[in-house]
Each structure stands twice: as structure tokens, then as C-alpha cells.
Amino acid sequence: MRSTASVPGWLLAAAFALPLLVLGSPLIEVDDARYAEVPRAMAASGDWILPSLNAMPYVEKPPLWYWLSAASIKLFGASEAAARLPMLLLSLLGAGGIFWLGSWLYSPNIGRTAALATATAGLWLFLAHNLTLDLPVSVFLLWTTAFILRTLERPADARWAAPAAWLAAALAFLSKGLISVLFPVLWTAVLIGLFPRWRRPALKLLSPPGFGLAALLVAPWFLVVQARRPDFLHTFFIEQHFQRYLTPKYSR
């Protein structure tokens, strides 16, 4: 028999609060230290455009995480807890995305159950605590996927859902780069290949307002940094994307 038991709100809230238990714990490894130090230096220097590490420009990754963590450090002072706080908030945003997606696709209780499973998963708790870019890009790609599915499944909502998908993809791009373009394109192609009824609604994803919004969010930082460092675009796109993943240069 199908269970109708509902996930209590207090249990979901307690699960969402779990990362608070280790918010101020020490930095434990290289990525943890790097993605705390770059925002700390940004907050201290007041240069919110060009990230730096050990007083050297550090433009291997886009700036969104640095901005979020630096803003937290600016507000609350330099500490492990302040550096990590945006990661905790992003973990809540991700679990909230799971809840929203499950709720409208299936039912509110399935949404709550899925959000509870996400918020208490060991890997999710680790990523909500550890400072890497994996959680930010995953959260924004999750929301990109959710809005793509909303556009495909409910075309009447495409007026807002398609631009929202572009917005989420732009934030994913500002988190970790080109995978935020590659992954949504690939899985949208798979979806419309598997489900022909979604092919016509998929055209609504070609949203000029959405594309314009994404370009407005992404382009300025790249243009300004390129003006300050003429080697930036080559370093960012050629070295840190294509050479990192397609050649042995970085031992990947």
C-alpha cells in the first residue's frame, strides 16, 4: 500500500540546520583554505574585480563564490564561520530547489521527502561545510534544470521559467565556468530525444530576454578583467577549461 505519511516541518527544518553544527570548524585542506583566503583578501583589499591569492592575481575560476564569501567576511569579520556562511545558505537553496521541483512534479510531500533526503545525505553535508566550488555550481545547475523542466512540462509558464533557466545558468557560469553551458544543453537534448512531446516547448527555451539577462550578468566581469589583464581570456578559457580537461598539462 502506498504510504501517505507526511514529513513534519520541524524535521525538515532540523535537517536544514545541520550544517550550523560545524559552521565555525577549522579549515581542513587545500581547497578549504584557498576558497577562504581569496575572499578574505578581496574583502581586505577592496578590489572586488580581480581575485588574488598570496598577492598574485588568481583568475582560474569565476568570481561569484569570492563575492559571496567576501561579502560575508565584510559583514561579520574574518573567520571560518563567515567564510563558510554563504556555502550553508547555498546548501539551503539547493535543498529548496529539490523541494520545489518534487512538489510541482509530483506532490508537496514528495518534495519534502526529497529535500529531507538531500539535506541529510553525507556528501551534501560535506559539501555544505567544505569550501569548494562543487556545491555552488551544482545548486545553480539544479535550478537551471528545474526551470528547464518547468518550461518543457508546463509551456504556459515559459514566459518566466525560460528566463529563469538562463539566469540560473548564468549564476552557474559565474560559479565554475563552461560546464554550466555544456551540461544543460546536453541533458535538454537527451530529454527532447527521449520525450518527443517536449520538442515544441523546448523552442521556448530560446528566450531573448533570458539570453540578454545572462549576458548582462556574465559579460561585464570578463570584459573588465580582460581590460586589466590581456592574458585573462586565454588563461581562463584555453588553459583552465580546454587544456585542463583535454590535455595532461594539469595532470587531470
Backbone torsions as a table, in degrees:
resi	resn	phi	psi	omega
1	MET	NA	140.8	-178.8
2	ARG	-73.2	129.8	-178.7
3	SER	-76.1	140.9	176.3
4	THR	-113.7	10.7	-179.5
5	ALA	-61.1	136.5	-177.3
6	SER	-101.2	144.2	175.9
7	VAL	-76.5	120.3	-179.4
8	PRO	-63.6	144.7	179.2
9	GLY	-61.6	-36.1	-178.4
10	TRP	-65.9	-34.4	179.8
11	LEU	-68.4	-40.7	177.9
12	LEU	-64.7	-41.9	178.6
13	ALA	-63.3	-40.7	178.8
14	ALA	-63.8	-40.1	178.5
15	ALA	-64.3	-41.5	179.7
16	PHE	-64.6	-28.0	-176.7
17	ALA	-85.0	-7.0	-175.3
18	LEU	-54.3	-41.9	-179.5
19	PRO	-61.7	-18.8	178.0
20	LEU	-61.6	-26.9	-176.0
21	LEU	-64.5	-26.3	-177.2
22	VAL	-122.6	20.2	-175.0
23	LEU	-58.6	-39.6	-175.9
24	GLY	-99.7	14.5	-177.9
25	SER	-70.1	159.2	-175.4
26	PRO	-63.1	154.3	172.5
27	LEU	-67.8	135.5	-166.0
28	ILE	-113.6	-17.5	-179.0
29	GLU	-155.1	-176.7	-168.2
30	VAL	-61.2	-48.8	-179.7
31	ASP	-61.7	-42.4	177.3
32	ASP	-52.3	-49.3	-178.0
33	ALA	-67.7	-43.1	-176.8
34	ARG	-62.7	-47.4	-174.8
35	TYR	-82.4	3.2	164.8
36	ALA	-99.5	-37.5	-175.8
37	GLU	-71.5	-40.7	-179.5
38	VAL	-61.2	-47.3	175.3
39	PRO	-64.2	-36.3	178.5
40	ARG	-61.0	-44.7	178.7
41	ALA	-64.7	-37.0	178.5
42	MET	-63.6	-45.7	179.1
43	ALA	-64.4	-37.7	-178.1
44	ALA	-72.4	-38.4	-175.5
45	SER	-83.3	-25.8	-174.6
46	GLY	80.1	2.8	176.9
47	ASP	-91.2	99.2	-176.6
48	TRP	-91.9	5.1	-178.9
49	ILE	-100.1	-51.1	-173.1
50	LEU	-107.6	102.8	177.5
51	PRO	-62.7	151.8	178.7
52	SER	-141.3	153.1	176.7
53	LEU	-136.0	121.9	-175.6
54	ASN	54.4	43.0	176.4
55	ALA	66.9	14.7	176.8
56	MET	-116.8	141.9	177.8
57	PRO	-54.6	137.4	-178.4
58	TYR	-131.6	92.3	-173.2
59	VAL	-119.6	29.7	178.7
60	GLU	-69.6	-28.4	-177.3
61	LYS	-126.6	158.4	177.6
62	PRO	-66.3	173.3	-165.7
63	PRO	-96.4	-4.7	-167.6
64	LEU	-58.4	-46.5	179.7
65	TRP	-61.5	-41.8	-180.0
66	TYR	-60.2	-41.6	179.5
67	TRP	-63.4	-45.8	-177.9
68	LEU	-63.2	-48.9	-177.5
69	SER	-69.2	-38.8	178.4
70	ALA	-64.1	-38.3	177.4
71	ALA	-63.5	-40.8	177.4
72	SER	-63.7	-43.3	178.7
73	ILE	-64.3	-38.8	178.6
74	LYS	-63.6	-38.0	-178.2
75	LEU	-76.8	-41.2	-169.1
76	PHE	-114.0	-1.3	-178.0
77	GLY	92.1	160.5	-177.4
78	ALA	-76.9	111.9	178.0
79	SER	-158.9	164.0	177.0
80	GLU	-60.3	-41.1	-178.1
81	ALA	-63.6	-43.7	180.0
82	ALA	-65.5	-40.6	179.1
83	ALA	-63.6	-35.5	-175.7
84	ARG	-87.1	-19.8	-172.3
85	LEU	-52.9	-45.9	178.9
86	PRO	-60.5	-31.0	178.0
87	MET	-66.2	-40.3	176.4
88	LEU	-61.7	-45.1	-180.0
89	LEU	-64.0	-37.1	176.3
90	LEU	-65.9	-35.5	177.1
91	SER	-63.8	-37.2	176.2
92	LEU	-66.5	-40.6	177.8
93	LEU	-61.7	-38.6	178.4
94	GLY	-67.4	-46.4	177.8
95	ALA	-63.5	-36.2	175.6
96	GLY	-63.5	-36.4	176.4
97	GLY	-65.0	-39.4	175.5
98	ILE	-61.8	-43.8	178.9
99	PHE	-60.5	-48.0	-177.8
100	TRP	-63.4	-44.5	-178.4
101	LEU	-64.0	-47.2	179.0
102	GLY	-64.4	-33.8	-176.8
103	SER	-67.7	-46.8	-176.4
104	TRP	-84.3	-25.6	176.9
105	LEU	-74.8	-36.9	-173.9
106	TYR	-125.1	-78.8	179.6
107	SER	-161.6	158.2	178.3
108	PRO	-57.4	-36.6	-179.0
109	ASN	-69.0	-38.0	175.0
110	ILE	-64.1	-38.5	176.0
111	GLY	-60.5	-44.7	178.8
112	ARG	-64.5	-42.1	-179.6
113	THR	-63.5	-44.0	179.3
114	ALA	-65.1	-39.9	178.7
115	ALA	-65.7	-38.8	177.7
116	LEU	-64.1	-44.8	178.9
117	ALA	-61.7	-39.4	179.0
118	THR	-66.1	-49.5	-173.7
119	ALA	-66.3	-22.2	-178.5
120	THR	-105.5	1.8	177.7
121	ALA	-68.8	138.5	-176.6
122	GLY	-58.1	-43.9	-179.1
123	LEU	-65.4	-39.3	179.3
124	TRP	-63.6	-42.9	178.3
125	LEU	-63.8	-38.9	178.2
126	PHE	-64.1	-45.4	-178.7
127	LEU	-69.0	-29.2	177.0
128	ALA	-70.7	-16.1	-178.1
129	HIS	-106.7	-37.0	-174.7
130	ASN	-85.4	137.4	-176.7
131	LEU	-88.3	90.9	169.0
132	THR	-133.6	173.6	179.7
133	LEU	-90.5	2.6	-177.0
134	ASP	-66.1	-42.8	-179.5
135	LEU	-68.9	-48.5	179.4
136	PRO	-55.2	-48.0	-178.0
137	VAL	-67.5	-35.2	178.9
138	SER	-65.6	-41.3	-179.4
139	VAL	-64.1	-46.6	-178.2
140	PHE	-71.6	-31.1	173.6
141	LEU	-69.9	-33.8	174.2
142	LEU	-59.4	-48.2	179.5
143	TRP	-66.7	-35.6	174.8
144	THR	-58.2	-47.0	179.4
145	THR	-62.9	-42.3	-179.4
146	ALA	-60.8	-43.0	-179.7
147	PHE	-73.0	-32.9	173.9
148	ILE	-62.6	-46.7	179.0
149	LEU	-62.6	-37.8	177.9
150	ARG	-62.4	-41.6	178.9
151	THR	-64.6	-42.2	-178.1
152	LEU	-71.4	-42.8	-174.5
153	GLU	-81.7	-31.7	-178.9
154	ARG	-130.8	78.4	-175.2
155	PRO	-57.2	-25.4	178.5
156	ALA	-63.0	-23.2	179.6
157	ASP	-91.5	3.2	-174.3
158	ALA	-62.8	-24.1	-178.1
159	ARG	-58.0	-35.7	177.5
160	TRP	-106.0	-31.2	-174.7
161	ALA	-70.8	-38.6	-179.7
162	ALA	-66.3	-48.4	174.4
163	PRO	-60.7	-34.7	178.2
164	ALA	-64.5	-35.9	176.6
165	ALA	-63.3	-42.7	177.0
166	TRP	-63.1	-41.4	178.9
167	LEU	-61.0	-47.4	179.8
168	ALA	-63.4	-39.1	178.2
169	ALA	-65.3	-36.5	177.5
170	ALA	-64.4	-40.7	177.7
171	LEU	-67.1	-35.7	174.5
172	ALA	-64.4	-40.4	178.2
173	PHE	-62.1	-41.3	178.8
174	LEU	-72.8	-8.2	176.0
175	SER	-91.4	-43.4	-174.2
176	LYS	-148.1	4.6	172.0
177	GLY	99.5	-145.9	-164.0
178	LEU	-67.7	-19.1	178.9
179	ILE	-62.4	-22.9	179.0
180	SER	-70.0	-17.6	173.7
181	VAL	-92.8	-45.5	-174.7
182	LEU	-62.8	-50.5	-174.3
183	PHE	-63.5	-50.2	179.2
184	PRO	-60.5	-37.6	178.5
185	VAL	-64.1	-43.7	-178.5
186	LEU	-64.9	-48.3	-175.1
187	TRP	-77.0	-23.4	172.0
188	THR	-67.8	-40.1	176.8
189	ALA	-61.9	-40.6	178.0
190	VAL	-64.7	-44.3	-178.3
191	LEU	-61.4	-46.9	-177.4
192	ILE	-74.5	-19.8	172.3
193	GLY	-72.9	-37.9	-179.1
194	LEU	-79.7	-31.4	-174.9
195	PHE	-125.8	90.2	-176.5
196	PRO	-56.4	-27.3	-179.0
197	ARG	-64.8	-16.1	-179.6
198	TRP	-91.7	-1.5	-175.1
199	ARG	-67.8	-43.2	179.1
200	ARG	-67.8	-47.4	176.5
201	PRO	-59.5	-27.3	-178.8
202	ALA	-61.7	-26.3	178.5
203	LEU	-63.1	-25.6	179.5
204	LYS	-69.5	-17.0	176.9
205	LEU	-70.3	-18.9	176.4
206	LEU	-79.9	68.8	-170.8
207	SER	-95.2	111.5	176.3
208	PRO	-56.9	-43.2	176.5
209	PRO	-61.3	-38.7	179.3
210	GLY	-65.6	-44.5	178.6
211	PHE	-63.1	-42.2	179.2
212	GLY	-62.8	-41.6	178.5
213	LEU	-63.2	-44.4	179.7
214	ALA	-62.6	-44.2	179.6
215	ALA	-63.4	-38.8	179.6
216	LEU	-64.0	-34.0	179.2
217	LEU	-77.5	-40.0	-169.9
218	VAL	-87.9	-44.4	-167.8
219	ALA	-63.5	-42.0	-172.4
220	PRO	-56.1	-45.2	-178.0
221	TRP	-62.2	-43.1	-179.0
222	PHE	-64.0	-40.5	-179.3
223	LEU	-67.2	-41.9	-178.6
224	VAL	-67.7	-43.8	180.0
225	VAL	-66.1	-39.0	177.6
226	GLN	-62.1	-36.7	178.1
227	ALA	-65.8	-33.2	179.8
228	ARG	-83.1	-31.3	-178.4
229	ARG	-134.2	98.3	-175.2
230	PRO	-59.9	-17.8	178.8
231	ASP	-90.7	3.0	-170.6
232	PHE	-63.3	-52.2	-174.9
233	LEU	-61.7	-36.9	176.1
234	HIS	-65.1	-45.1	179.5
235	THR	-61.5	-46.7	-173.5
236	PHE	-70.5	-52.0	-173.4
237	PHE	-85.4	-49.2	-174.9
238	ILE	-74.9	-53.1	-175.7
239	GLU	-74.9	-50.0	-171.2
240	GLN	-84.3	-9.0	174.8
241	HIS	-113.6	-69.5	-172.3
242	PHE	-69.3	-48.4	-179.1
243	GLN	-70.1	-34.7	-179.7
244	ARG	-63.9	-39.9	-173.7
245	TYR	-98.9	-21.1	-173.5
246	LEU	-111.3	-5.3	-180.0
247	THR	-133.3	163.6	178.9
248	PRO	-81.8	8.7	-174.0
249	LYS	-55.1	-40.5	-177.2
250	TYR	-104.4	16.9	177.9
251	SER	56.3	41.0	178.6
252	ARG	-89.5	NA	NA
